[in-house]
């Protein structure tokens, strides 16, 4: 689970491993993985909007 961390959380991966060890049930792990996937998707959508805005405003 901690290996999925990105951005600022990636730098704190050892802390995430410690925090998640033995405290998160499989169902919760599934939900967290899905949420991280959604966050990645939203981040990509934001990046696409940023690129589109840059293209439209610089030309």
Order of alpha helices (4+ residues) and beta strands (2+ residues): alpha-alpha
